[in-house]
């Protein structure tokens, strides 16, 4: 009798694992599709405490990044800033910052794993067009008090504008 009971338990466990893995595969497939089809170029990744890139998805820098090490993704100031922000995230802080890559402005958000401090989830989006639009509005509407510049006042109160200005892109 005990053998049958153990076999039934094993069958139940196997069935639940198959269901869980099927669901996980569907979620990963949706995530891939989201990262590659999102109208704003973006990347998402997971990094461990040794700054190893465990997983990465997206179309923003994917073809340029062959390495699995975070410290080889960028160069110079961008490399230093990116590593420093990841270290802050490993301390348990959610971090939002921008990187100026010359031809691209990236908005990045890092979220530490909630279960433990061993992983950080990151997402970067190319906000170059928004930055360009803000610059154009700034140059056109130098005086916010001017009637036709009402829209600039709305832009300057936008959270994304505040992030860009606070990070001095």
VEXTOR-454346 format. One record per residue (C-alpha): x, y, z; residue in one letter. Coordinates in Angstrom, 2 decimals. Layout:
% residues N
X->X; Y->Y; Z->Z; residuo->A $
...
% end
This chain:
% residues 169
X->0.00; Y->0.00; Z->0.00; residuo->X $
X->2.76; Y->2.43; Z->0.89; residuo->X $
X->4.39; Y->2.07; Z->-2.54; residuo->X $
X->1.12; Y->3.03; Z->-4.26; residuo->X $
X->0.70; Y->6.02; Z->-1.96; residuo->X $
X->4.24; Y->7.21; Z->-2.74; residuo->X $
X->3.69; Y->6.69; Z->-6.47; residuo->X $
X->0.48; Y->8.72; Z->-6.30; residuo->X $
X->2.32; Y->11.50; Z->-4.48; residuo->X $
X->5.09; Y->11.40; Z->-7.09; residuo->X $
X->2.52; Y->11.57; Z->-9.92; residuo->X $
X->0.80; Y->14.55; Z->-8.27; residuo->X $
X->4.12; Y->16.32; Z->-7.80; residuo->X $
X->5.16; Y->15.61; Z->-11.40; residuo->X $
X->1.85; Y->16.91; Z->-12.75; residuo->X $
X->2.13; Y->20.12; Z->-10.73; residuo->X $
X->5.74; Y->20.68; Z->-11.91; residuo->X $
X->4.72; Y->20.17; Z->-15.54; residuo->X $
X->1.89; Y->22.69; Z->-15.12; residuo->X $
X->4.23; Y->25.16; Z->-13.40; residuo->X $
X->6.90; Y->24.81; Z->-16.10; residuo->X $
X->4.31; Y->25.25; Z->-18.86; residuo->X $
X->3.06; Y->28.45; Z->-17.20; residuo->X $
X->6.64; Y->29.69; Z->-16.69; residuo->X $
X->7.43; Y->29.08; Z->-20.39; residuo->X $
X->4.32; Y->31.06; Z->-21.41; residuo->X $
X->5.29; Y->33.98; Z->-19.15; residuo->X $
X->8.87; Y->34.02; Z->-20.50; residuo->X $
X->7.54; Y->33.94; Z->-24.06; residuo->X $
X->5.26; Y->36.92; Z->-23.33; residuo->X $
X->8.14; Y->38.77; Z->-21.69; residuo->X $
X->10.37; Y->38.18; Z->-24.74; residuo->X $
X->7.65; Y->39.40; Z->-27.06; residuo->X $
X->7.09; Y->42.49; Z->-24.91; residuo->X $
X->10.81; Y->43.37; Z->-24.83; residuo->X $
X->11.29; Y->43.00; Z->-28.58; residuo->X $
X->7.98; Y->44.48; Z->-29.75; residuo->X $
X->7.65; Y->47.44; Z->-27.37; residuo->X $
X->7.50; Y->50.67; Z->-29.43; residuo->X $
X->10.35; Y->52.23; Z->-27.45; residuo->X $
X->13.63; Y->50.27; Z->-27.72; residuo->X $
X->14.30; Y->48.63; Z->-24.37; residuo->X $
X->16.28; Y->45.97; Z->-22.53; residuo->X $
X->15.62; Y->44.03; Z->-19.35; residuo->X $
X->18.15; Y->41.99; Z->-17.41; residuo->X $
X->18.92; Y->40.27; Z->-14.13; residuo->X $
X->22.32; Y->40.66; Z->-12.44; residuo->X $
X->23.74; Y->38.72; Z->-9.49; residuo->X $
X->25.96; Y->40.08; Z->-6.70; residuo->X $
X->29.11; Y->39.22; Z->-8.66; residuo->X $
X->27.80; Y->41.56; Z->-11.41; residuo->X $
X->27.23; Y->38.63; Z->-13.74; residuo->X $
X->24.36; Y->39.12; Z->-16.18; residuo->X $
X->22.18; Y->36.07; Z->-15.59; residuo->X $
X->19.52; Y->36.92; Z->-18.15; residuo->X $
X->18.90; Y->39.67; Z->-20.69; residuo->X $
X->16.16; Y->40.40; Z->-23.18; residuo->X $
X->15.37; Y->43.25; Z->-25.52; residuo->X $
X->16.35; Y->45.10; Z->-28.64; residuo->X $
X->18.14; Y->48.19; Z->-27.34; residuo->X $
X->21.71; Y->46.95; Z->-26.86; residuo->X $
X->21.28; Y->43.20; Z->-27.16; residuo->X $
X->23.28; Y->42.79; Z->-30.36; residuo->X $
X->26.16; Y->44.89; Z->-28.99; residuo->X $
X->26.51; Y->43.11; Z->-25.67; residuo->X $
X->28.10; Y->39.68; Z->-25.89; residuo->X $
X->29.55; Y->39.65; Z->-22.38; residuo->X $
X->27.96; Y->38.21; Z->-19.30; residuo->X $
X->29.77; Y->40.74; Z->-17.07; residuo->X $
X->28.10; Y->44.04; Z->-16.20; residuo->X $
X->31.46; Y->45.83; Z->-16.03; residuo->X $
X->32.03; Y->45.26; Z->-19.74; residuo->X $
X->28.71; Y->46.69; Z->-20.95; residuo->X $
X->29.71; Y->50.39; Z->-21.06; residuo->X $
X->32.92; Y->52.40; Z->-20.94; residuo->X $
X->34.16; Y->55.41; Z->-18.97; residuo->X $
X->31.68; Y->57.42; Z->-16.92; residuo->X $
X->28.71; Y->55.34; Z->-18.07; residuo->X $
X->30.41; Y->52.15; Z->-16.88; residuo->X $
X->31.21; Y->53.67; Z->-13.47; residuo->X $
X->27.72; Y->55.13; Z->-13.03; residuo->X $
X->26.02; Y->51.91; Z->-14.11; residuo->X $
X->28.05; Y->49.78; Z->-11.67; residuo->X $
X->27.53; Y->52.28; Z->-8.82; residuo->X $
X->23.77; Y->52.28; Z->-9.39; residuo->X $
X->23.68; Y->48.47; Z->-9.38; residuo->X $
X->25.61; Y->48.44; Z->-6.10; residuo->X $
X->23.00; Y->50.80; Z->-4.60; residuo->X $
X->20.27; Y->48.43; Z->-5.76; residuo->X $
X->22.08; Y->45.52; Z->-4.07; residuo->X $
X->21.83; Y->47.53; Z->-0.84; residuo->X $
X->18.04; Y->47.24; Z->-1.18; residuo->X $
X->17.31; Y->50.54; Z->-2.94; residuo->X $
X->15.19; Y->50.95; Z->-6.06; residuo->X $
X->17.27; Y->53.19; Z->-8.33; residuo->X $
X->16.29; Y->55.31; Z->-11.35; residuo->X $
X->18.94; Y->57.05; Z->-13.45; residuo->X $
X->19.89; Y->58.11; Z->-16.97; residuo->X $
X->22.91; Y->57.37; Z->-19.12; residuo->X $
X->24.06; Y->59.56; Z->-21.98; residuo->X $
X->25.58; Y->57.37; Z->-24.69; residuo->X $
X->26.08; Y->60.23; Z->-27.13; residuo->X $
X->23.50; Y->59.18; Z->-29.71; residuo->X $
X->21.13; Y->57.68; Z->-27.10; residuo->X $
X->19.75; Y->58.71; Z->-23.74; residuo->X $
X->18.77; Y->55.70; Z->-21.62; residuo->X $
X->16.37; Y->55.80; Z->-18.69; residuo->X $
X->17.18; Y->52.91; Z->-16.36; residuo->X $
X->15.37; Y->51.52; Z->-13.34; residuo->X $
X->16.87; Y->48.89; Z->-11.05; residuo->X $
X->14.78; Y->46.91; Z->-8.59; residuo->X $
X->16.35; Y->44.64; Z->-5.95; residuo->X $
X->14.83; Y->41.20; Z->-5.52; residuo->X $
X->12.37; Y->41.16; Z->-2.66; residuo->X $
X->13.27; Y->37.70; Z->-1.35; residuo->X $
X->16.97; Y->38.26; Z->-0.90; residuo->X $
X->19.65; Y->40.73; Z->-1.89; residuo->X $
X->21.30; Y->38.41; Z->-4.38; residuo->X $
X->19.66; Y->39.67; Z->-7.59; residuo->X $
X->18.76; Y->42.97; Z->-9.23; residuo->X $
X->16.23; Y->43.34; Z->-12.05; residuo->X $
X->16.90; Y->46.18; Z->-14.48; residuo->X $
X->15.08; Y->47.83; Z->-17.37; residuo->X $
X->16.46; Y->50.48; Z->-19.75; residuo->X $
X->14.45; Y->52.44; Z->-22.29; residuo->X $
X->15.68; Y->54.73; Z->-25.05; residuo->X $
X->14.20; Y->58.15; Z->-24.19; residuo->X $
X->16.27; Y->60.08; Z->-26.75; residuo->X $
X->13.20; Y->61.31; Z->-28.64; residuo->X $
X->11.57; Y->62.63; Z->-25.45; residuo->X $
X->14.81; Y->64.37; Z->-24.48; residuo->X $
X->15.00; Y->65.92; Z->-27.97; residuo->X $
X->11.38; Y->67.10; Z->-27.76; residuo->X $
X->12.02; Y->68.70; Z->-24.36; residuo->X $
X->15.12; Y->70.46; Z->-25.70; residuo->X $
X->13.12; Y->71.78; Z->-28.67; residuo->X $
X->10.37; Y->73.07; Z->-26.37; residuo->X $
X->12.95; Y->74.63; Z->-24.04; residuo->X $
X->14.58; Y->76.52; Z->-26.91; residuo->X $
X->11.23; Y->77.62; Z->-28.39; residuo->X $
X->9.64; Y->78.63; Z->-25.09; residuo->X $
X->12.31; Y->80.27; Z->-23.03; residuo->X $
X->9.70; Y->82.27; Z->-21.11; residuo->X $
X->7.04; Y->80.08; Z->-19.46; residuo->X $
X->4.87; Y->83.15; Z->-18.84; residuo->X $
X->4.40; Y->83.52; Z->-22.62; residuo->X $
X->0.84; Y->82.37; Z->-23.56; residuo->X $
X->1.93; Y->79.94; Z->-26.26; residuo->X $
X->4.33; Y->78.19; Z->-23.90; residuo->X $
X->1.66; Y->76.71; Z->-21.64; residuo->X $
X->2.56; Y->73.25; Z->-22.91; residuo->X $
X->6.14; Y->73.66; Z->-21.70; residuo->X $
X->4.85; Y->74.17; Z->-18.18; residuo->X $
X->3.03; Y->70.80; Z->-18.45; residuo->X $
X->6.19; Y->69.12; Z->-19.73; residuo->X $
X->8.31; Y->70.57; Z->-16.92; residuo->X $
X->5.90; Y->69.07; Z->-14.37; residuo->X $
X->6.11; Y->65.63; Z->-15.99; residuo->X $
X->7.87; Y->62.96; Z->-13.86; residuo->X $
X->10.07; Y->61.85; Z->-16.78; residuo->X $
X->11.21; Y->65.45; Z->-17.33; residuo->X $
X->12.09; Y->65.70; Z->-13.63; residuo->X $
X->14.16; Y->62.49; Z->-13.83; residuo->X $
X->16.04; Y->63.79; Z->-16.88; residuo->X $
X->16.75; Y->67.16; Z->-15.30; residuo->X $
X->17.72; Y->65.70; Z->-11.91; residuo->X $
X->20.18; Y->63.33; Z->-13.56; residuo->X $
X->21.71; Y->66.10; Z->-15.70; residuo->X $
X->21.78; Y->64.19; Z->-18.97; residuo->X $
% end
